[in-house]
């Protein structure tokens, strides 16, 4: 999930059925398609398409996932934090 400055969220769900390659985690495999889908949804959002979750929907999803998972790291080292982003206004 990505939190937008206006309180809305963009979310992506990617899963794999079966994966067993030594040395590569399932998380590493789904990381790129999930990131790509978030980018594609963000492009659609910026083009005015209604692809974002409302603040209420996004927070309900976070509640279902568990509020303790407000931070995640990808296998490649970037970090994502859930919740409100700081405003860009002074």
C-alpha positions as CSV (number, residue, x, y, z in Angstrom):
1,X,0.0,0.0,0.0
2,X,1.1,3.5,-0.7
3,X,-0.4,6.4,1.3
4,X,-1.1,9.5,-0.8
5,X,-0.8,13.1,0.5
6,X,-4.6,13.6,0.3
7,X,-5.2,10.6,2.7
8,X,-6.1,8.1,0.0
9,X,-4.3,4.9,-0.6
10,X,-3.1,2.9,-3.6
11,X,-2.8,-0.8,-3.0
12,X,-1.6,-3.8,-4.8
13,X,-2.0,-7.5,-4.1
14,X,0.3,-10.0,-5.8
15,X,0.6,-13.7,-5.0
16,X,2.2,-16.7,-6.4
17,X,0.9,-20.3,-6.3
18,X,4.0,-22.2,-5.8
19,X,7.6,-21.3,-5.7
20,X,10.6,-23.3,-4.7
21,X,14.0,-22.1,-6.0
22,X,16.8,-22.4,-3.5
23,X,18.3,-19.0,-2.6
24,X,15.3,-16.9,-3.8
25,X,12.4,-16.1,-1.5
26,X,8.8,-15.9,-2.7
27,X,8.8,-12.3,-1.4
28,X,11.7,-11.5,-3.8
29,X,9.7,-12.9,-6.7
30,X,6.5,-10.9,-6.0
31,X,8.4,-7.7,-5.1
32,X,8.9,-6.5,-8.7
33,X,5.3,-7.2,-10.0
34,X,3.8,-5.6,-6.9
35,X,6.0,-2.5,-7.3
36,X,5.2,-2.4,-11.0
37,X,1.5,-2.6,-10.3
38,X,1.7,0.2,-7.8
39,X,3.4,2.3,-10.4
40,X,0.8,1.6,-13.0
41,X,-2.0,2.4,-10.6
42,X,-0.3,5.6,-9.6
43,X,-0.1,6.6,-13.3
44,X,-3.8,5.9,-13.7
45,X,-4.6,7.9,-10.5
46,X,-2.6,10.9,-11.8
47,X,-4.6,10.6,-15.1
48,X,-7.8,11.0,-13.1
49,X,-9.0,7.4,-13.0
50,X,-10.7,6.3,-9.7
51,X,-8.2,3.7,-8.6
52,X,-7.4,5.0,-5.1
53,X,-8.9,3.7,-1.9
54,X,-10.5,6.3,0.3
55,X,-8.9,7.0,3.7
56,X,-11.6,4.9,5.3
57,X,-11.1,1.9,2.9
58,X,-7.3,2.1,3.3
59,X,-7.4,2.2,7.1
60,X,-9.9,-0.7,7.1
61,X,-7.5,-2.7,5.0
62,X,-4.6,-1.8,7.4
63,X,-6.9,-2.9,10.3
64,X,-7.5,-6.3,8.6
65,X,-3.7,-6.7,8.0
66,X,-2.9,-5.7,11.5
67,X,-1.8,-2.2,12.6
68,X,1.6,-3.5,13.7
69,X,2.7,-4.0,10.1
70,X,3.2,-0.3,9.4
71,X,6.6,-0.9,7.9
72,X,7.9,-3.3,5.3
73,X,11.2,-3.8,3.6
74,X,11.7,-5.3,0.2
75,X,14.5,-7.9,-0.4
76,X,16.3,-5.2,-2.4
77,X,16.5,-2.9,0.6
78,X,13.9,-0.1,0.0
79,X,11.5,0.5,2.8
80,X,7.8,1.4,2.7
81,X,5.9,2.9,5.6
82,X,2.1,2.9,6.0
83,X,0.2,5.7,7.4
84,X,0.1,9.4,6.8
85,X,2.8,11.1,4.8
86,X,4.0,14.5,5.8
87,X,2.4,17.4,3.9
88,X,4.5,19.1,1.2
89,X,3.0,22.4,2.3
90,X,5.1,24.6,4.6
